[in-house]
């Protein structure tokens, strides 16, 4: 092929390629924008997942501490109330409870607004998810803390009383640190379950990471790829959680020798 022929060939090919890119440049740019939006959406919902899980576990821990104290107290009424609460929660599937609590809260709120003569208030999906998960897993934390409190040797409490500690001082300085050593395995297990249970809140209308990756998979025709991304996000949270729990175990096991099995 002569030099002029080569120049003509490359010129024609270049022009043809340029025309093709020119014709599809808008579509390619739009696809790039969609990809960027999906990536940002996944990042945002990942932060929302962390917020949902952390807020839910804080509420569940508070309910668990109150429930454990009530079941260990001498008050039979509060003990029976929390006994019924833990039995009900542990006996009904989480998905059923989640729907019952969410719609029950909305119905109760509608009754209140109707009686006050004000406009209807819709519950925010994030708030609904936090309340629902916290209420459900508060029952599991109740049993975790109850068992941990019962594992604390009574001699520790008697020694604190002999030194003149108040009930608050005994709880903060003696019972709580000793109890945490026994409760941490159960706390870690409950946290992992809550983390995975956040995937169910998409049924309440919250665009969590599962729903976001599903939408991304449908938009890009790559459902398997985004399912893997979703799984990796949960795996990262689990790995980080395991590291934090390991640090807490070391913190609350200072001065305690592990048994060699």
C-alpha positions, 0 to 999 in steps of 0.5 A: 500500500502506497503512502497516499493510500495509507494516509487516505485509509487512516483519515477515513477510519479516523473520521468514521470513528469520530462520527460514531463517537459524535453520534453516541457521545450524548448517550455515553455521557448520560450513562456516565452521569447515571453511573456516578449518581448510582455510586453516590447513592450507594455511598449515601445509603451505606452511611444511612445503613450505619446510622440505622444500625448504630441507632437501633443498637443503642435503643436496643441496649437501653431497652435491654438494660431496663428489661434486665433490671426489671426481670431481676427486680423484686417487682413482680408486675414489671418482671411479668411485663418484660417476661411477656415482652421477651416471650412475644418478641422471640416467638414471632418472626422478625419480618412479621413483627416489623410490619406489625410495629410499623403499621401499628405505630402509624395507625396509633399516630393517625388516631391521635392526630384525628382526635386532636383535629390536626393533619395526618403525620407520616412516620419517617422510614428511618425513624420507623426502622430505628424504633422497630429494630430497637424494640425487637432486639431489645428483647434479645439484649434483655436476656443477654444482660440478665444472664450477664448480671446473674454471672457477676459474683455476689461477693463483689456486690457485698464488698462494694456495700461493705466499703459504703458504695451507693447503688449507683456507684456499685453499678458503675464501678463494680457491676457494669464492668464485670457484667460487660465481660460476660455480656460482650459475646452476646452483644456481638452476636446481637449486633451482627444480627441487627446489622443483617436485619437492616436489610428488611427495612426496605419493606418499610419504604427506606432506601437502604443499601439493599434496595439501592443496589437492586435499583442499580442492578436493574438500571445497568442490567448488572444485578449480580455485580451490584449484589456482590457490591451489597454483600461486600458492604455488609462484609466490611461492616462485619469485619470492622465490628469484629475488630471493635468487639475484640478491642472491647473484650480486651478492655473489659478482660484486663486482669482476667486470665483466660481458661486454657481448654 
